Structures are given as structure tokens and as C-alpha cells.
Amino acid sequence: MNDDGKTMTRRNRSAARGFSVLVALLVLAALLAGCSQKLQLYRPGSLAMVTGTVSFRQRILLPLSVQGEVRLLDVTDLTDGGEGVELARVELPAPVRVPAPFRIDFDASRIDQRRNYVVEATLFEPGTGGGPGRVWFRTPAPQYVLTHGNPVYLELVLEMTR
């Protein structure tokens, strides 16, 4: 600045311009890094993943025997009462404590950008003697992922079953 404090010197203007260019380059690098991850997700023959957490709102402590599962389903061609085609599944071993992180690995070549995919989660207590057990919590609504602008990270909030 000069003596009256109103104008910038040539050196100060140059430094400010250099700083602006540096910030712009850093932002561009961050955007390109994000784009490359999205492109990698759907590369044929590679493994991809959906990640997130499973939790519920109720303030209860689950029995130690409760375990869970999180499934990736293709729901494009659902018929009445259908569940969809399971592409991958991951188990949440007992005892489940929330928020419970999950990671579903799957073959990216099985993903078609024109189709619809959901993730669903269930927390259950296995039955004794091979019989059905008690379902404690499940996903209340379809949680779309992967295609049509849907995410690859989810925070699933399950609802208690009756």
C-alpha cells in the first residue's frame, strides 16, 4: 500500500493473484480426485463397495445374541412380493453395537447404470434348533444406491419391528 493506505502495490497484487491461482488449483485437484474414484467404482472386472453405518433411534441395549446382515439388491424387475436379486451380503456379527459400520464388496461389472439398486439391513436374533428367530430391526424403506445419482455411503436408521 502507498502512504495514503488506499492502493495496493504491484508486489501485493501479484501475491494475491498467486494465492488465488494456488487455491483454484487445489480445488481443481480435489474435484478431479473425486471424479476418478467415481469412475473406478464402475470399471468392469474390478471390485467396488458400498459402505455406511447401521443404527436405530430407540435407546435400548440389544441382547448379546443379536446379529445383523446388510444386503445389496437389484430391484429393477420386482414383481409383487419380490425382494429383488441379491448381489452381495455382509454379516454383522453378534453382539451388534450401533452405530455399526458395514462394507459390502461386490463385482462392479454386475452394475448396470440403467438398473436400480438398494441396500437393506436387518438386525435379528437367530432361532434355536434351526427355526426362525426374532427380527428386532429392519430398513423401513428402500435405500437406493450406486446408480441414477444415488450414493455409495449410507447411514441406515432401522425401525423396530412389532
DSSP file (Angstrom, degrees, kcal/mol; ACC not computed):
  #  RESIDUE AA STRUCTURE BP1 BP2  ACC     N-H-->O    O-->H-N    N-H-->O    O-->H-N    TCO  KAPPA ALPHA  PHI   PSI    X-CA   Y-CA   Z-CA
    1    1 A M              0   0    0      0, 0.0     7,-0.2     0, 0.0     2,-0.0   0.000 360.0 360.0 360.0 152.5    0.0    0.0    0.0
    2    2 A N    >   -     0   0    0      5,-1.0     3,-1.5     1,-0.0     7,-0.1  -0.170 360.0 -77.2 -88.6-170.2    1.2    3.5   -0.5
    3    3 A D  T 3  S+     0   0    0      1,-0.3    -1,-0.0     2,-0.1     0, 0.0   0.813 129.9  51.0 -61.7 -32.7    1.3    6.3    2.0
    4    4 A D  T 3  S-     0   0    0      1,-0.0    -1,-0.3     3,-0.0     0, 0.0   0.573 103.9-129.4 -85.5  -5.1   -2.4    7.0    1.9
    5    5 A G  S <  S+     0   0    0     -3,-1.5    -2,-0.1     2,-0.1    -1,-0.0   0.613  79.5 103.7  76.9  12.6   -3.3    3.3    2.5
    6    6 A K        +     0   0    0      1,-0.1     2,-0.3     2,-0.0    -1,-0.1   0.679  68.6  50.9-105.0 -19.4   -5.7    3.2   -0.4
    7    7 A T  S    S-     0   0    0     -5,-0.0    -5,-1.0     0, 0.0     2,-0.3  -0.907  74.1-124.2-124.2 150.6   -3.9    1.3   -3.2
    8    8 A M        -     0   0    0     -2,-0.3     2,-0.1    -7,-0.2    -2,-0.0  -0.623  27.6-119.8 -87.5 146.7   -2.1   -2.0   -3.3
    9    9 A T     >  -     0   0    0     -2,-0.3     4,-2.1     1,-0.1     5,-0.2  -0.367  29.3-106.2 -76.1 165.3    1.5   -2.1   -4.5
   10   10 A R  H  > S+     0   0    0      1,-0.2     4,-2.1     2,-0.2     5,-0.1   0.873 121.0  53.6 -60.8 -37.8    2.4   -4.2   -7.6
   11   11 A R  H  > S+     0   0    0      2,-0.2     4,-2.2     1,-0.2    -1,-0.2   0.905 108.3  48.7 -65.2 -43.2    4.0   -6.8   -5.3
   12   12 A N  H  > S+     0   0    0      2,-0.2     4,-2.3     1,-0.2    -2,-0.2   0.895 111.4  49.8 -65.5 -40.2    0.9   -7.2   -3.1
   13   13 A R  H  X S+     0   0    0     -4,-2.1     4,-2.3     1,-0.2    -1,-0.2   0.910 111.3  49.4 -64.3 -41.0   -1.4   -7.6   -6.2
   14   14 A S  H  X S+     0   0    0     -4,-2.1     4,-2.4     2,-0.2    -2,-0.2   0.900 111.0  49.1 -65.2 -41.2    1.0  -10.2   -7.6
   15   15 A A  H  X S+     0   0    0     -4,-2.2     4,-2.1     2,-0.2    -2,-0.2   0.903 111.6  49.1 -65.1 -41.4    1.0  -12.1   -4.3
   16   16 A A  H  X S+     0   0    0     -4,-2.3     4,-2.0     2,-0.2    -2,-0.2   0.899 111.8  48.9 -65.1 -40.5   -2.8  -12.0   -4.0
   17   17 A R  H  X S+     0   0    0     -4,-2.3     4,-2.2     2,-0.2    -2,-0.2   0.908 110.6  50.9 -65.6 -41.8   -3.1  -13.3   -7.6
   18   18 A G  H  X S+     0   0    0     -4,-2.4     4,-2.2     1,-0.2    -2,-0.2   0.891 109.6  50.2 -62.3 -40.4   -0.7  -16.1   -7.0
   19   19 A F  H  X S+     0   0    0     -4,-2.1     4,-2.4     2,-0.2    -1,-0.2   0.898 109.5  51.2 -64.5 -41.1   -2.6  -17.2   -3.9
   20   20 A S  H  X S+     0   0    0     -4,-2.0     4,-2.3     1,-0.2    -2,-0.2   0.895 110.2  49.2 -63.1 -40.8   -5.9  -17.2   -5.9
   21   21 A V  H  X S+     0   0    0     -4,-2.2     4,-2.4     2,-0.2    -1,-0.2   0.909 110.2  51.3 -65.6 -41.4   -4.3  -19.4   -8.5
   22   22 A L  H  X S+     0   0    0     -4,-2.2     4,-2.2     2,-0.2    -2,-0.2   0.921 110.8  47.7 -61.0 -45.4   -3.0  -21.8   -5.9
   23   23 A V  H  X S+     0   0    0     -4,-2.4     4,-2.3     1,-0.2    -1,-0.2   0.915 111.3  51.1 -62.3 -43.5   -6.4  -22.1   -4.3
   24   24 A A  H  X S+     0   0    0     -4,-2.3     4,-2.3     1,-0.2    -2,-0.2   0.900 110.4  49.3 -62.1 -41.0   -8.0  -22.7   -7.7
   25   25 A L  H  X S+     0   0    0     -4,-2.4     4,-2.4     2,-0.2    -1,-0.2   0.892 110.3  50.4 -66.0 -39.6   -5.5  -25.4   -8.5
   26   26 A L  H  X S+     0   0    0     -4,-2.2     4,-2.2     2,-0.2    -2,-0.2   0.910 111.4  48.1 -64.3 -42.1   -6.1  -27.1   -5.1
   27   27 A V  H  X S+     0   0    0     -4,-2.3     4,-2.3     2,-0.2    -2,-0.2   0.918 112.0  49.8 -63.8 -43.4   -9.9  -27.1   -5.7
   28   28 A L  H  X S+     0   0    0     -4,-2.3     4,-2.5     1,-0.2    -2,-0.2   0.909 110.0  50.6 -62.1 -42.8   -9.5  -28.5   -9.2
   29   29 A A  H  X S+     0   0    0     -4,-2.4     4,-2.2     1,-0.2    -1,-0.2   0.901 110.1  50.2 -62.3 -41.1   -7.2  -31.3   -7.9
   30   30 A A  H  X S+     0   0    0     -4,-2.2     4,-1.9     2,-0.2    -1,-0.2   0.904 111.1  48.8 -64.5 -41.1   -9.7  -32.2   -5.2
   31   31 A L  H  X S+     0   0    0     -4,-2.3     4,-2.2     1,-0.2    -2,-0.2   0.921 111.4  49.2 -64.9 -43.5  -12.5  -32.3   -7.8
   32   32 A L  H  X S+     0   0    0     -4,-2.5     4,-2.2     1,-0.2    -1,-0.2   0.885 108.6  53.2 -64.7 -37.5  -10.5  -34.5  -10.2
   33   33 A A  H  X S+     0   0    0     -4,-2.2     4,-1.4     1,-0.2    -1,-0.2   0.907 109.7  49.0 -63.2 -41.1   -9.6  -36.9   -7.4
   34   34 A G  H  X S+     0   0    0     -4,-1.9     4,-1.6     1,-0.2    -2,-0.2   0.892 110.7  50.3 -64.8 -40.3  -13.3  -37.3   -6.5
   35   35 A C  H  X S+     0   0    0     -4,-2.2     4,-2.2     1,-0.2    -2,-0.2   0.891 105.6  55.6 -65.8 -39.7  -14.2  -37.9  -10.1
   36   36 A S  H  X S+     0   0    0     -4,-2.2     4,-2.1     1,-0.2    -1,-0.2   0.861 105.6  52.4 -65.1 -33.0  -11.6  -40.6  -10.6
   37   37 A Q  H  X S+     0   0    0     -4,-1.4     4,-1.7     2,-0.2    -1,-0.2   0.905 108.4  50.6 -67.4 -40.0  -13.0  -42.5   -7.6
   38   38 A K  H  X S+     0   0    0     -4,-1.6     4,-0.8     1,-0.2    -2,-0.2   0.905 111.0  48.7 -64.0 -39.9  -16.5  -42.5   -9.1
   39   39 A L  H >< S+     0   0    0     -4,-2.2     3,-0.7     1,-0.2    -1,-0.2   0.894 109.3  52.8 -67.0 -38.5  -15.1  -43.8  -12.5
   40   40 A Q  H >< S+     0   0    0     -4,-2.1     3,-1.5     1,-0.2    -1,-0.2   0.846  96.9  68.2 -63.6 -33.9  -13.2  -46.5  -10.7
   41   41 A L  H 3< S+     0   0    0     -4,-1.7    -1,-0.2     1,-0.3    -2,-0.2   0.849 107.9  35.8 -56.4 -36.8  -16.3  -47.7   -8.9
   42   42 A Y  T << S+     0   0    0     -4,-0.8    -1,-0.3    -3,-0.7    -2,-0.2   0.211  80.8 131.1-107.1  15.6  -17.9  -48.9  -12.1
   43   43 A R    X   -     0   0    0     -3,-1.5     3,-1.8    -4,-0.2    65,-0.2  -0.543  66.6-108.6 -69.3 126.5  -14.8  -50.2  -14.0
   44   44 A P  T 3  S+     0   0    0      0, 0.0     3,-0.1     0, 0.0    -1,-0.1  -0.250  99.2  18.3 -57.9 139.9  -15.7  -53.7  -15.3
   45   45 A G  T 3  S+     0   0    0      1,-0.3     2,-0.2    -3,-0.1    -2,-0.1   0.376 101.4 110.2  83.2  -4.0  -13.9  -56.5  -13.6
   46   46 A S  S <  S-     0   0    0     -3,-1.8    62,-2.8    -6,-0.1    63,-0.4  -0.665  70.7-112.3-102.3 159.7  -13.0  -54.5  -10.5
   47   47 A L  E     -A  107   0A   0     -2,-0.2     2,-0.3    60,-0.2    60,-0.2  -0.680  36.2-179.2 -85.4 143.5  -14.3  -54.8   -7.0
   48   48 A A  E     -A  106   0A   0     58,-2.9    58,-2.4    -2,-0.3     2,-0.3  -0.804   8.3-148.7-131.4 174.7  -16.4  -51.9   -5.7
   49   49 A M  E     -A  105   0A   0     -2,-0.3     2,-0.4    56,-0.2    56,-0.2  -0.994  16.0-149.3-149.5 154.5  -18.1  -51.3   -2.4
   50   50 A V  E     -A  104   0A   0     54,-1.9    54,-3.1    -2,-0.3     2,-0.3  -0.990  30.9-176.7-116.3 131.8  -21.0  -49.7   -0.6
   51   51 A T  E     +Ab 103 153A   0    101,-2.5   103,-2.1    -2,-0.4     2,-0.3  -0.798  18.2 109.2-126.3 167.7  -20.2  -48.5    2.9
   52   52 A G  E     -Ab 102 154A   0     50,-1.7    50,-2.6    -2,-0.3     2,-0.3  -0.994  52.2 -76.3 163.4-160.7  -22.1  -46.9    5.8
   53   53 A T  E     -Ab 101 155A   0    101,-1.9   103,-2.7    -2,-0.3     2,-0.4  -0.943  22.3-143.7-133.1 155.1  -23.5  -47.5    9.3
   54   54 A V  E     +Ab 100 156A   0     46,-2.1    46,-2.8    -2,-0.3     2,-0.3  -0.977  35.6 144.4-117.5 130.7  -26.5  -49.2   10.7
   55   55 A S  E     - b   0 157A   0    101,-2.3   103,-3.3    -2,-0.4     2,-0.3  -0.910  30.5-145.2-150.5 178.5  -28.2  -47.7   13.7
   56   56 A F  E     - b   0 158A   0     -2,-0.3   103,-0.1   101,-0.2    42,-0.0  -0.972  19.9-128.3-148.5 160.1  -31.6  -47.2   15.3
   57   57 A R  S    S+     0   0    0    101,-0.6   102,-0.1    -2,-0.3    -1,-0.1   0.778  75.0 100.4 -83.6 -28.2  -33.3  -44.4   17.3
   58   58 A Q  S    S-     0   0    0      1,-0.1     2,-1.3     2,-0.0    -2,-0.2  -0.280  72.6-131.9 -63.0 142.2  -34.6  -46.5   20.3
   59   59 A R        +     0   0    0      2,-0.1     2,-0.3     0, 0.0    -1,-0.1  -0.601  61.5 123.7 -95.9  73.9  -32.4  -46.3   23.4
   60   60 A I        -     0   0    0     -2,-1.3     2,-0.6     0, 0.0    -2,-0.0  -0.917  60.5-125.5-130.0 157.3  -32.2  -50.0   24.2
   61   61 A L        -     0   0    0     -2,-0.3     3,-0.1    36,-0.0    36,-0.1  -0.919  31.1-135.5-102.0 120.1  -29.4  -52.4   24.7
   62   62 A L        -     0   0    0     -2,-0.6     0, 0.0    34,-0.2     0, 0.0  -0.387  28.3 -94.9 -72.8 150.9  -29.8  -55.4   22.3
   63   63 A P    >   -     0   0    0      0, 0.0     3,-1.7     0, 0.0    33,-0.3  -0.299  36.4-113.5 -58.7 152.0  -29.3  -58.9   23.6
   64   64 A L  T 3  S+     0   0    0      1,-0.3    -2,-0.1    31,-0.1    32,-0.0   0.701 113.3  62.3 -64.2 -19.3  -25.8  -60.2   23.0
   65   65 A S  T 3  S+     0   0    0     29,-0.1    -1,-0.3    30,-0.1     2,-0.2   0.559  75.7 113.2 -84.6  -7.7  -27.0  -62.8   20.6
   66   66 A V    <   +     0   0    0     -3,-1.7    30,-1.2    59,-0.2     2,-0.2  -0.473  41.4 172.2 -70.1 130.7  -28.4  -60.2   18.1
   67   67 A Q  E     -C  124   0B   0     57,-3.1    57,-3.1    -2,-0.2     2,-0.3  -0.738  12.9-148.2-126.4 177.4  -26.6  -60.2   14.8
   68   68 A G  E     -CD 123  92B   0     24,-2.8    24,-3.0    55,-0.3     2,-0.3  -0.897   8.6-154.0-143.7 171.5  -27.3  -58.4   11.5
   69   69 A E  E     -CD 122  91B   0     53,-2.1    53,-2.2    -2,-0.3     2,-0.4  -0.988   3.8-159.4-147.3 147.0  -27.0  -58.5    7.8
   70   70 A V  E     -CD 121  90B   0     20,-2.6    20,-2.4    -2,-0.3     2,-0.4  -0.998  17.7-166.3-127.2 128.9  -26.8  -55.9    5.1
   71   71 A R  E     -CD 120  89B   0     49,-2.9    49,-2.0    -2,-0.4     2,-0.5  -0.906  18.7-145.0-122.7 144.5  -27.7  -56.8    1.5
   72   72 A L  E     -CD 119  88B   0     16,-2.7    15,-3.0    -2,-0.4    16,-1.3  -0.941  30.6-174.8-103.0 122.8  -27.2  -55.2   -1.9
   73   73 A L  E     -CD 118  86B   0     45,-2.9    45,-2.4    -2,-0.5     2,-0.7  -0.925  29.9-137.2-125.3 143.7  -30.2  -55.9   -4.1
   74   74 A D  E     +CD 117  85B   0     11,-2.8    11,-2.4    -2,-0.4    43,-0.2  -0.896  27.8 173.2 -92.2 115.0  -31.1  -55.3   -7.8
   75   75 A V    >   +     0   0    0     41,-2.1     3,-1.0    -2,-0.7    42,-0.2   0.107  41.7 109.6-112.0  21.0  -34.8  -54.2   -7.6
   76   76 A T  T 3  S+     0   0    0     40,-0.6    -1,-0.1     1,-0.3     2,-0.1   0.913  84.4  36.5 -64.4 -44.7  -35.3  -53.2  -11.2
   77   77 A D  T 3  S+     0   0    0     -3,-0.2    -1,-0.3    39,-0.1     7,-0.1  -0.212  81.8 161.1-105.8  42.0  -37.6  -56.1  -12.1
   78   78 A L    <   -     0   0    0     -3,-1.0     2,-0.2     5,-0.1    -3,-0.1  -0.373  19.4-164.4 -66.6 137.9  -39.6  -56.5   -8.9
   79   79 A T    >   -     0   0    0      1,-0.1     3,-2.5    -2,-0.1     2,-0.1  -0.641  48.2 -57.4-107.4 174.7  -42.8  -58.4   -9.1
   80   80 A D  T 3  S+     0   0    0      1,-0.3    -1,-0.1    -2,-0.2     3,-0.1  -0.316 127.2   2.3 -56.2 124.2  -45.5  -58.4   -6.4
   81   81 A G  T 3  S+     0   0    0      1,-0.2    -1,-0.3    -2,-0.1     2,-0.1   0.475  98.8 140.4  79.3   2.4  -43.9  -59.5   -3.1
   82   82 A G    <   -     0   0    0     -3,-2.5    -1,-0.2     1,-0.1    -4,-0.1  -0.382  44.3-155.4 -78.8 158.0  -40.5  -59.9   -4.6
   83   83 A E        -     0   0    0      1,-0.3     2,-0.2    -3,-0.1    -1,-0.1   0.642  41.5-116.7-102.1 -20.3  -37.3  -59.0   -2.8
   84   84 A G        -     0   0    0     -7,-0.1     2,-0.6   -11,-0.1    -1,-0.3  -0.438  42.6 -55.6 102.2 174.8  -35.0  -58.4   -5.8
   85   85 A V  E     -D   74   0B   0    -11,-2.4   -11,-2.8    -2,-0.2     2,-0.4  -0.831  52.3-130.3 -97.4 122.4  -31.9  -60.2   -6.8
   86   86 A E  E     +D   73   0B   0     -2,-0.6   -13,-0.2   -13,-0.2     3,-0.1  -0.583  29.1 173.4 -75.8 124.4  -29.2  -60.3   -4.2
   87   87 A L  E     -     0   0B   0    -15,-3.0     2,-0.3    -2,-0.4    20,-0.2   0.746  66.4  -8.1 -97.8 -32.5  -25.8  -59.2   -5.5
   88   88 A A  E     -D   72   0B   0    -16,-1.3   -16,-2.7    18,-0.1    -1,-0.4  -0.987  57.1-163.5-162.0 160.0  -23.9  -59.2   -2.2
   89   89 A R  E     -D   71   0B   0     -2,-0.3     2,-0.4   -18,-0.2   -18,-0.2  -0.995   1.4-165.7-149.0 146.5  -24.3  -59.6    1.5
   90   90 A V  E     -D   70   0B   0    -20,-2.4   -20,-2.6    -2,-0.3     2,-0.3  -0.998  17.1-136.9-133.8 140.7  -22.3  -58.8    4.6
   91   91 A E  E     -D   69   0B   0     -2,-0.4   -22,-0.3   -22,-0.2    -2,-0.0  -0.740   1.9-147.9 -97.2 144.1  -22.9  -60.1    8.1
   92   92 A L  E     -D   68   0B   0    -24,-3.0   -24,-2.8    -2,-0.3     4,-0.1  -0.936  30.3-135.7-105.3 106.4  -22.7  -58.0   11.3
   93   93 A P        -     0   0    0      0, 0.0   -27,-0.1     0, 0.0   -24,-0.0  -0.229  35.0 -65.5 -69.0 151.7  -21.6  -60.5   13.9
   94   94 A A  S    S+     0   0    0    -29,-0.1   -27,-0.2     1,-0.1   -29,-0.1  -0.476 112.6  48.4 -71.9 147.4  -23.1  -60.7   17.4
   95   95 A P  S    S-     0   0    0      0, 0.0     2,-0.5     0, 0.0   -28,-0.2   0.530  78.2-162.6 -82.0 135.9  -23.1  -58.7   19.5
   96   96 A V        -     0   0    0    -30,-1.2     2,-0.4   -33,-0.3   -34,-0.2  -0.704   7.5-174.8 -84.8 128.0  -24.1  -55.8   17.3
   97   97 A R        -     0   0    0     -2,-0.5   -36,-0.0     2,-0.1     0, 0.0  -0.991  30.6 -90.8-123.0 132.6  -23.5  -52.3   18.8
   98   98 A V  S    S+     0   0    0     -2,-0.4   -43,-0.2     1,-0.2     2,-0.1  -0.679 106.2  41.7-101.0 150.3  -24.7  -49.3   17.0
   99   99 A P  S    S-     0   0    0      0, 0.0   -44,-0.2     0, 0.0    -1,-0.2   0.388  83.4-174.2 -72.4 131.3  -23.7  -47.4   15.0
  100  100 A A  E     -A   54   0A   0    -46,-2.8   -46,-2.1    -2,-0.1    -2,-0.1  -0.858  16.7-136.9 -99.6 119.6  -22.3  -50.5   13.4
  101  101 A P  E     -A   53   0A   0      0, 0.0     2,-0.3     0, 0.0   -48,-0.3  -0.429  23.6-172.4 -72.8 149.6  -20.1  -49.9   10.3
  102  102 A F  E     -A   52   0A   0    -50,-2.6   -50,-1.7    -2,-0.1     2,-0.3  -0.970  15.9-168.6-139.0 158.2  -20.6  -52.0    7.2
  103  103 A R  E     -A   51   0A   0     -2,-0.3     2,-0.7   -52,-0.2   -52,-0.2  -0.919   6.5-163.4-146.5 117.6  -18.8  -52.5    3.9
  104  104 A I  E     -A   50   0A   0    -54,-3.1   -54,-1.9    -2,-0.3     2,-0.3  -0.911   9.3-160.9-105.1 113.3  -20.4  -54.6    1.1
  105  105 A D  E     +A   49   0A   0     -2,-0.7     2,-0.3   -56,-0.2   -56,-0.2  -0.741  20.1 163.9 -90.3 141.1  -17.8  -55.6   -1.6
  106  106 A F  E     -A   48   0A   0    -58,-2.4   -58,-2.9    -2,-0.3     2,-0.6  -0.972  46.1 -89.5-152.0 164.1  -19.2  -56.6   -5.0
  107  107 A D  E >   -A   47   0A   0     -2,-0.3     3,-1.8   -20,-0.2   -60,-0.2  -0.686  31.5-152.2 -78.8 115.6  -18.1  -57.1   -8.6
  108  108 A A  G >  S+     0   0    0    -62,-2.8     3,-1.7    -2,-0.6    -1,-0.2   0.743  89.4  70.9 -63.6 -23.5  -18.5  -53.8  -10.3
  109  109 A S  G 3  S+     0   0    0    -63,-0.4    -1,-0.3     1,-0.3   -62,-0.1   0.684  89.0  63.8 -69.1 -14.5  -19.1  -55.5  -13.7
  110  110 A R  G <  S+     0   0    0     -3,-1.8     2,-0.5     2,-0.0    -1,-0.3   0.535  82.6  96.9 -83.4  -5.6  -22.5  -56.6  -12.4
  111  111 A I    <   -     0   0    0     -3,-1.7     2,-0.5    -4,-0.2    35,-0.0  -0.758  55.1-168.1 -91.6 123.7  -23.7  -53.0  -12.1
  112  112 A D    >   -     0   0    0     -2,-0.5     3,-2.2     1,-0.1    35,-0.1  -0.954  19.5-142.3-109.4 122.3  -25.8  -51.7  -15.0
  113  113 A Q  T 3  S+     0   0    0     -2,-0.5    35,-0.3     1,-0.3    -1,-0.1   0.671  99.6  59.1 -60.1 -17.7  -26.3  -47.9  -14.9
  114  114 A R  T 3  S+     0   0    0     33,-0.1    -1,-0.3     2,-0.1     2,-0.1   0.579  96.1  78.6 -86.6  -9.8  -29.9  -48.3  -16.2
  115  115 A R  S <  S-     0   0    0     -3,-2.2     2,-0.4   -38,-0.0    32,-0.1  -0.416  77.7-118.0 -98.6 172.4  -31.0  -50.5  -13.3
  116  116 A N        -     0   0    0     -2,-0.1   -41,-2.1    30,-0.1   -40,-0.6  -0.926  26.1-172.0-115.6 134.3  -32.0  -49.7   -9.6
  117  117 A Y  E     -CE  74 145B   0     28,-0.6    28,-2.4    -2,-0.4     2,-0.3  -0.960   1.7-174.4-128.1 142.7  -30.1  -51.0   -6.6
  118  118 A V  E     -CE  73 144B   0    -45,-2.4   -45,-2.9    -2,-0.4     2,-0.4  -0.913  17.6-140.3-131.4 159.9  -31.0  -50.8   -2.9
  119  119 A V  E     -CE  72 143B   0     24,-2.0    24,-0.7    -2,-0.3     2,-0.4  -0.977  22.0-176.9-116.0 134.4  -29.3  -51.7    0.4
  120  120 A E  E     -C   71   0B   0    -49,-2.0   -49,-2.9    -2,-0.4     2,-0.3  -0.981   5.4-162.3-131.2 147.0  -31.4  -53.2    3.1
  121  121 A A  E     -C   70   0B   0     -2,-0.4    18,-1.8   -51,-0.2     2,-0.3  -0.941   5.3-172.9-129.9 150.1  -30.4  -54.1    6.7
  122  122 A T  E     -CF  69 138B   0    -53,-2.2   -53,-2.1    -2,-0.3     2,-0.5  -0.998  11.4-157.9-141.3 137.6  -31.8  -56.4    9.3
  123  123 A L  E     +CF  68 137B   0     14,-2.7    13,-2.3    -2,-0.3    14,-1.8  -0.982  32.1 162.0-112.7 126.9  -30.9  -57.0   13.0
  124  124 A F  E     -CF  67 135B   0    -57,-3.1   -57,-3.1    -2,-0.5    11,-0.2  -0.939  42.2-126.7-145.1 161.6  -32.2  -60.3   14.3
  125  125 A E  E     - F   0 134B   0      9,-3.2     9,-1.4    -2,-0.3   -59,-0.2  -0.964  40.9-120.2-108.7 119.2  -31.8  -62.9   17.0
  126  126 A P        -     0   0    0      0, 0.0     8,-0.1     0, 0.0     2,-0.1  -0.216  27.8-113.6 -61.6 148.7  -31.2  -66.4   15.4
  127  127 A G    >   -     0   0    0      4,-0.6     3,-0.6     6,-0.1     2,-0.3  -0.354  27.8-110.6 -76.7 161.6  -33.7  -69.1   16.2
  128  128 A T  G >  S+     0   0    0      4,-0.3     3,-1.4     1,-0.2    -1,-0.1  -0.698  96.1  15.9 -91.5 146.3  -32.9  -72.1   18.3
  129  129 A G  G 3  S-     0   0    0     -2,-0.3    -1,-0.2     1,-0.3    -2,-0.0   0.754 132.8 -62.4  67.1  24.5  -32.8  -75.5   16.6
  130  130 A G  G <  S+     0   0    0     -3,-0.6    -1,-0.3     1,-0.3    -2,-0.1   0.421 103.2 130.8  83.1  -2.7  -32.6  -74.1   13.1
  131  131 A G    <   -     0   0    0     -3,-1.4    -4,-0.6     1,-0.2    -1,-0.3  -0.251  69.1 -76.6 -78.1 171.1  -36.0  -72.4   13.4
  132  132 A P        -     0   0    0      0, 0.0    -4,-0.3     0, 0.0    -1,-0.2  -0.370  50.2-149.5 -67.5 146.4  -36.7  -68.8   12.5
  133  133 A G        -     0   0    0     -6,-0.2     2,-0.5    -3,-0.1    -6,-0.1  -0.237  27.6 -74.2-102.4-166.9  -35.6  -66.2   15.1
  134  134 A R  E     -F  125   0B   0     -9,-1.4    -9,-3.2    -8,-0.1     2,-0.6  -0.817  33.9-144.0 -97.8 127.8  -36.8  -62.8   16.1
  135  135 A V  E     +F  124   0B   0     -2,-0.5   -11,-0.3   -11,-0.2    26,-0.1  -0.815  19.9 178.0 -87.5 122.4  -36.3  -59.8   13.8
  136  136 A W  E     +     0   0B   0    -13,-2.3    25,-2.6    -2,-0.6     2,-0.3   0.892  62.4   5.3 -90.1 -48.2  -35.6  -56.8   16.0
  137  137 A F  E     +FG 123 160B   0    -14,-1.8   -14,-2.7    23,-0.3    -1,-0.3  -0.969  61.0 174.4-139.8 151.2  -35.0  -54.0   13.4
  138  138 A R  E     -FG 122 159B   0     21,-2.1    21,-2.7    -2,-0.3   -16,-0.2  -0.978  44.7 -80.5-151.5 164.0  -35.1  -53.6    9.6
  139  139 A T        -     0   0    0    -18,-1.8    19,-0.1    -2,-0.3     4,-0.0  -0.486  36.4-151.9 -65.2 126.5  -34.8  -51.0    7.0
  140  140 A P  S    S+     0   0    0      0, 0.0    -1,-0.1     0, 0.0    18,-0.1   0.800  72.0   8.6 -75.0 -28.4  -38.1  -49.1    6.8
  141  141 A A  S    S-     0   0    0      0, 0.0     0, 0.0     0, 0.0     0, 0.0  -0.956  96.7 -72.2-147.6 160.3  -37.9  -48.1    3.1
  142  142 A P        -     0   0    0      0, 0.0     2,-0.7     0, 0.0   -22,-0.1  -0.320  37.9-152.8 -58.3 135.7  -35.7  -48.8    0.1
  143  143 A Q  E     -E  119   0B   0    -24,-0.7   -24,-2.0    -4,-0.0     2,-0.1  -0.866  17.3-149.2-112.4  94.0  -32.3  -47.1    0.4
  144  144 A Y  E     +E  118   0B   0     -2,-0.7     2,-0.3   -26,-0.2   -26,-0.3  -0.357  22.7 172.9 -70.8 141.6  -31.2  -46.6   -3.2
  145  145 A V  E     +E  117   0B   0    -28,-2.4     2,-2.2     5,-0.2   -28,-0.6  -0.905  42.1  14.6-140.1 165.8  -27.5  -46.7   -4.1
  146  146 A L  S    S+     0   0    0      5,-1.9     3,-0.3    -2,-0.3     2,-0.2  -0.284 102.1  57.0  74.8 -52.8  -25.0  -46.7   -6.9
  147  147 A T  S >  S+     0   0    0     -2,-2.2     3,-1.4     1,-0.2   -30,-0.1  -0.655  91.5  30.2-115.2 167.0  -27.0  -45.5  -10.0
  148  148 A H  T 3  S-     0   0    0    -35,-0.3    -1,-0.2     1,-0.3    -2,-0.0   0.827 132.8 -54.4  59.0  35.5  -29.1  -42.5  -11.0
  149  149 A G  T 3  S+     0   0    0     -3,-0.3    -1,-0.3     1,-0.2    -2,-0.1   0.564  99.1 144.4  79.7   8.4  -27.1  -40.2   -8.8
  150  150 A N    <   -     0   0    0     -3,-1.4    -1,-0.2    -5,-0.1    -5,-0.2  -0.457  49.0-103.6 -81.1 156.4  -27.6  -42.3   -5.6
  151  151 A P        -     0   0    0      0, 0.0    -5,-1.9     0, 0.0    -1,-0.1  -0.099   6.7-146.9 -78.0 171.7  -24.8  -42.5   -3.0
  152  152 A V  S    S+     0   0    0     -7,-0.2  -101,-2.5     1,-0.1     2,-0.4   0.315  87.8  64.6-112.6   0.1  -22.3  -45.3   -2.2
  153  153 A Y  E     +b   51   0A   0   -103,-0.2     2,-0.4     2,-0.0  -101,-0.3  -0.993  66.4 180.0-124.6 131.1  -22.3  -44.3    1.5
  154  154 A L  E     -b   52   0A   0   -103,-2.1  -101,-1.9    -2,-0.4     2,-0.7  -0.969  28.0-152.9-131.6 145.1  -25.4  -44.7    3.7
  155  155 A E  E     -b   53   0A   0     -2,-0.4     2,-0.4  -103,-0.2  -101,-0.2  -0.887  29.2-158.1-110.6  95.5  -26.3  -44.0    7.3
  156  156 A L  E     -b   54   0A   0   -103,-2.7  -101,-2.3    -2,-0.7     2,-0.7  -0.620   9.9-165.8 -81.6 124.6  -29.2  -46.6    7.7
  157  157 A V  E     -b   55   0A   0     -2,-0.4  -101,-0.2  -103,-0.2     2,-0.1  -0.937  17.4-153.5-110.1 109.1  -31.6  -45.8   10.5
  158  158 A L  E     -b   56   0A   0   -103,-3.3  -101,-0.6    -2,-0.7     2,-0.4  -0.404   4.7-132.6 -84.7 157.3  -33.6  -49.0   11.1
  159  159 A E  E     -G  138   0B   0    -21,-2.7   -21,-2.1  -103,-0.1     2,-0.2  -0.867  25.4-109.6-108.7 144.7  -37.1  -49.3   12.6
  160  160 A M  E     -G  137   0B   0     -2,-0.4   -23,-0.3   -23,-0.2     2,-0.2  -0.476  32.6-132.4 -69.8 137.8  -38.1  -51.7   15.3
  161  161 A T              0   0    0    -25,-2.6    -1,-0.1    -2,-0.2     0, 0.0  -0.527 360.0 360.0 -88.0 160.9  -40.4  -54.5   14.2
  162  162 A R              0   0    0     -2,-0.2    -1,-0.1     0, 0.0   -26,-0.1   0.400 360.0 360.0-101.3 360.0  -43.5  -55.4   16.0
